[in-house]
Amino acid sequence: MQQVREWTAPAVSFVKRRRDPVVVQALRSATAATIAYVIALRLSPEAAPLTAPLTALLVVQVTLYATLTNGIRRVNAVVAGVLVAIAFSLLVGLTWWSLALLILASLAVGHLVRVDEYVPEVAISAMLVLGVTTHGDTAWARVLETLIGAVVGLACNLLLAPPVWVEEAGESIEGLARRVRQLMLRMGEEAAGRTPVDHAAARLHEARRLDHDIVEVDAALRQAEDSLRLNPRVREGLLHRVVLRTGLDTLEICTVVLRVLARTLTDLAKQREPDPLFGPETGATVEQLLSEIANAVVSFAVLVTTSVSANAESAEERLATELRQAAATRDKLAQQLLDEVQHDVRQWQLYGAVLTEVNRILDELDTEHRSHRLLEELDRHTREQRERLPRLTRLRERLGVQERMWRNRTGVGGRSR
């Protein structure tokens, strides 16, 4: 049995790695570049048509949406540079001052045709074409090779649909939630006993470092959002994007509030040193409350990253149960803090701040609040799409009206008369 595990370990590792973005990008880019070079050898008059594989290499991206947008912009950039070079070759030729004018003109044209990050490619294409002897043949050969590379790059993603990176983004979101949970558990354990100021300050620094984790998760989520756009393998891509994005927004708000809570506990440790932050019973309640909220944070992340409806329903029920339990513990803590304030009013503001920050996290994790956020984001995206593509929206509405009229006349989809 041990030998079987050792033999299958490399295969399992390969299966796990084959969906890695770096591996996928390398394999698809190499394939597209090789195919583009083979085609260009037969169609281009150049002996070594390296522009075709170079274009395919730059066009092919991990997501279909990025491939389409980058391919169009790159073709525009190269064609614009070639046209500028042809004009300069006919008028002035290649000199040191014409090269300077060529670069300036190419960069200006690149901004005019709106090729974004490919503006330098306009100048590069113009310099390569202007630097050869047979300007006309090389110029049109470069255009042909660019078109070959772009078409091959686009075809690779159309025929071999790129992977959908929702699972990886979901793992990043769940990983962030689990790091938040670990921090909250440590804060709760320290709040239940005698907390030195340096320990409370260390938790504050940990809470601040969560901002770096959010940046990494946001990058993974942007890649997942791009992989959902224009992907034939995905249905309801907008809903997936909105669910993940609103989920990350909620976790980001929770981390901000958690950082404020860590600062409150640090200030409380400074004022009460060497005494504990809370009384024995109140400290135990704080630990219990933070533990329950920490579990709810993970359940929320599981909910927003679950695609199967049955699993989503069970995750939502678990989250609702944990939030109800945390709300009851919160009410118990509020009464205990009130009793402590009546005996000692010196830290009443900080006690009130602890309760306020806990309430904010619970409100953000509330399932009804999440539903309202989803509806608002869906309405916003729909409204923006209508404003951006008014003709397409009117065509869809007109087709919908005609379909309803046809169903009413034929009785299809309605009640039989």
N, C-alpha and C positions, 0 to 999 in steps of 0.2 A: 504493500500500500504506500509506503514511504517512497519507493522508487517511482511509482506511478505519479505521485505528486511532483517529484523532481522532474520527471519527463514533461509533464503538462504545464509546469510553471512558466517556461518561456512562451508557450502558446497563449496562455492566459495573459501574460504581460503584453504580448503583441496585440491581442484583441483590445486590451485596455488602451494601449498607446495609439492604435490606428485611428482613433477619433480625436487625438490630441491636435490642437490647432496648428502647431508647428509641423507635425508629420503630414497632416492633410494638405497644408499649404505647399510643402516641399514636393510631394508626389504629384499634385495636380499641376503645379507650375512647371515641373520638369517635363511632364507629359505634354502639356500644351506647347511649350517651347520647342520640343523635339518635332512634334507634328507640324508646327508652323514652319520650321526650317526645311523639312522634307518637301512640303508643298511649295515653298518659295524657291527651292532649287530647280523646280520644273517650270515655274511661271516667271521668275525674275531673270532679267538678263545679267545680273551680277553673278560673279563666280562664287562669292561667299555672302549670301543675303542674310547677314546677321541681324538686320533691322526687324525682320519678321519674328524670330524667337525672342528678341529683346522686347518687342511690343507685347507679345503673348505673355511673357514673364511679368511685365508690369500691369497688364490688364487683368490677369487671373487673380482673384481675391478669394478669401474664404467664403464669402457670402455672395449670393446671386445678385442682390441689390447693389453691392459695392462693385461687382464686376461690370454690370450694365452702366452704372454712372461713371466709373473710371474709364471704361472702354471708350465711351462716347467722347469724354473730355480729352483723352489721350489722342484719339484720331484727329480731333479738331486741332489740338496743339501741333501735331506733326505736320498736318496739311498746311496750317497757317505758316509754320516755319519754312516749309518748302516753297510756298508761294512768295514769301518775302525774299528768300534766297534767289529765286528765279529773277525777280525784279532787280535785285542788286547786281546779279551777274550780267544782265543785259545792259545796265546803265554804267556801272563804275568798276566792276571786277573786284579783285581781292587786294586790298592794301591795308596798312595799319589803321588809317582813319576810316576807311569803309567798313572795317571789321567792328570798330567802335560804334559807328552809326547803325550797323546791322544789329548789334546786340541791343542797343537802345530801342530801335524800331521793333525788334522781335518781342521784347518785353512789353512794350506798349500795346502791340497787337494781341499778345497773350491776355492782357487785362481786358481788352476790348471784346474779345470773343469769349471771355468768362470761362477759362479752363482751370481756374482755381489753382490747385497745387502743381499743375503741369505748366505753369507759366515759364519756368526755366527750360522746359522741353522745347518750346517754340524757338528759343535762341540756340539750343543745342542742334536741333534739326537744321536751322538756317546755316549755322557755321559748318556742319558736316557737308552739306550740299554745296555751299559756296567754295569750299576748299578743294574740290575736285576739278578735273579738267573738262570732262564732258558734262556740262551743267544740265542740259535738258534731259539726256538719257538717265543720268543718275538721279535727278530730281523725281522723275516719274517712277523710276524703279523703287525709290524710297517710299513714295506714296503707295505703290502697289504692295510692297513688303509690309508696310504699316497696316494696310487694310487686311492683309492675310493674317498677320499676328492678332489683330483685334477680333476678326471673325472666328479664328480658332479658339481664342481665349473665351469668347462668349459661348461658342458651341460646346466647349468642355463643361461649362456650368449648366447649360441647357440640357445636354444629353446625360451628364452625370450630375444629378442634383446635389448641390453642396449640403453638408450636414446642418441640422438645426441645433443651435447651441443653447437651447432652452434648459436642457438638463444640467449643463455646466453652470449656467447662470443660477439655476435653482440651488445647486450645491454651494455656490458662493454665498447666496443669501442665507441658506441654512447654517453655513459655517460662521457667518457674521452673527447670527442669532445665538449660536452656541457660545461664541466668545463673550457676548453680552451676558449670557446666563452665568458663565463662570465668574465674571467680574461681580455680578450682583450677589452671587452666593458668598464670595469672599467679603464683600461689604457687609452682608448680613451677619456673617460669623463674627466679624470684628465689632459690629455695633452691639452685639449681645454681651460683650465683655468690656474689659478695660483696654481702650484703644489709644496707643501712643500717637502723637501728632504725625510722626514720620510715616507710620503705617497708613494713616488716613490720607496723607499727601501722596503716598505711592499709589493708592487706588485712584486718586484724582489724575495722576499722570497716565495711568492705564486707560482711564476713560477718555482722556484727550487723544491717546494714540489710536483710538477706534476710528478717528477721522481718516487715517491712512487706509484702514481696512475698507471703509466705505468707498473711497476712491477706486480701489481695486475691484470691488464688487460692481461699482457703476460701470467700469470698463467692460467687465464680463457681460453685464446686462445690455450695454450698447451693442456688443457683438451679437447677442441673442436677438435683439430687436431688428438688426440688419438682416439676420438669417431668416427671419419670419416674413420680411417684405419680399413680394414677388416670387415666393417659393411655392412651386406646384405641389409640394408634399404637405403643405400646411393649410388647414382650414381655420377660419376665425382667427387669423393672425393678429388682428387689432385687439381682440379680447385678451389674447395671451400677453401681448405687449403691455396693455393697460394694467392687467392684474399684477404682473411682475414689477412694473414701474411704481405703482401705488404701494405695493408691499415694501419695496426698498425705501420709498419716501417715509412710510410709517416707521420703519426700523431706524432711519436716520433721525427722525424726530425723537424717538425713544432714547437713542444714544446721546442726543443733546441734553435731554432732560436728565438722563443718568449722570452726565457730567456735572450738571448743576447740583444734583443730589449729592454727588461725591464732594463738591465744594462746600455744600452745607454741612456735611458730616465732618469735613476738615475744620471748618470754623467752629463747630460745636466741640470738637476735640481740643482745640486751642483754648476755648473759654472754660471748659470743665476739667482740664488737666490738673491734678492726676486722677480725678474722679471718672467713673464710667460715663459714657454718653447718655445712657438711660438707666432707669432702675432695672432690677433683675427681671421682673415680669414684663415690663415694657420692652426691654432689650430682646427678650425671647420672642415677643410678638413681632418686633421689627425684623428679626431674622426669619421668622416664619413667613411674613408678608413678602419680603424680598425673594425668598425661595419660590413662593407661589407665582409671583410676577415673572420670575426668571423662567419658570416652566411654561408660562403663558406666552412668553416671547418666542420660545422655540416652537410651540404649537402654532402660533401665528405664521411663522416662517414656513412650516410644513404645509399649512393651509394654502398659502399663496403660491406655493411651488408644486402643488398636487394637481394633475391634469384630469385624472379619472374622477368622475362625478361621485361614485360611491365612496372612494377614499376621501374626497373633499368634504362630503357630508359628515363622515365620522370625525375628521379633523376639526370641522367647525363645531360639532357637538362637544368634543373634548376641550376646545378653546373656551366655549361658552361656560362649561362647567368650572374650568379653572378660574375664569374671570369672576364668576359668582362667589367662589370660595375666597378669592383674593379680596373681593369687595366686603365680604363679611369680616375678614381679618382686618381690613382697613378701618371698618367701623369700630372694631374692638380696640385698635390702636388709637383711634381718635379719642375714645373715652379715657384710655389710660394716660394719654398725653395731657388731656384736660385735668385729670387728677394730679398729675405731677406739676402742672403750671399753678394750680391752686396752692400747692405747698411751697413752690419756688418759682417765682415769676421772672427770674433773671434771663433765661433762654427761651422765653415764650415765642419770640419771633422765629428762631431757628426751628423750634418744634413745629410751628405752623408751616414753615417752608418745607420741612420733610413731608408733612401730610399733603401739601399742595402738589409737590413734585410727583408723589406716588399717584395722586389722582389724575395728573396729566398723562402718565404712562397708561393707566387703566383706560382712560378715555380714548387714547389713540388706538389701543388694541381692541376696542369694542367692535363687535361684529356689525352692529347697525351703522356705526360711524364708517366702517370699511365699505359697506354697501352704498352709502351716500357718496363716498369718494369715487367708487367705481362708476356710478351713474353720471356723476359730474364730469369725469374724465372722458367717458364715452361720448357724452353730449358735446364736449369741447372738441374732440377729434372729428366728430361728424360735422360740426359747424365749420371747422377749419377746412375740411375737405370740400364742403359746399362752396365756401368762399374761394378756394383755390381752383376748383374745377366746376364752375357753374354750369357749363354746357353738359358735361357728363351727368351732373346731378339732375338737370332738367330732363335729359334723355331717360335716365332710370325711372324718374317719377312718371314720365309719359308712358313708358313700357309697363309700369306697374298698373296704371289706370286702365290701359288697354287690356291687360291680362285679366283684371277684375271684371271689366265689361264683358269680355269673351266668356268668362266663367259664369257670369249671371245669365247670359243668353243661352249657353249650352247646358247649364246645370252641373258642370263639372266642379267638384269640390264643395258643392253646396247641398242643400236639402232637396230631395226629389219631390216633384210636384205631381 
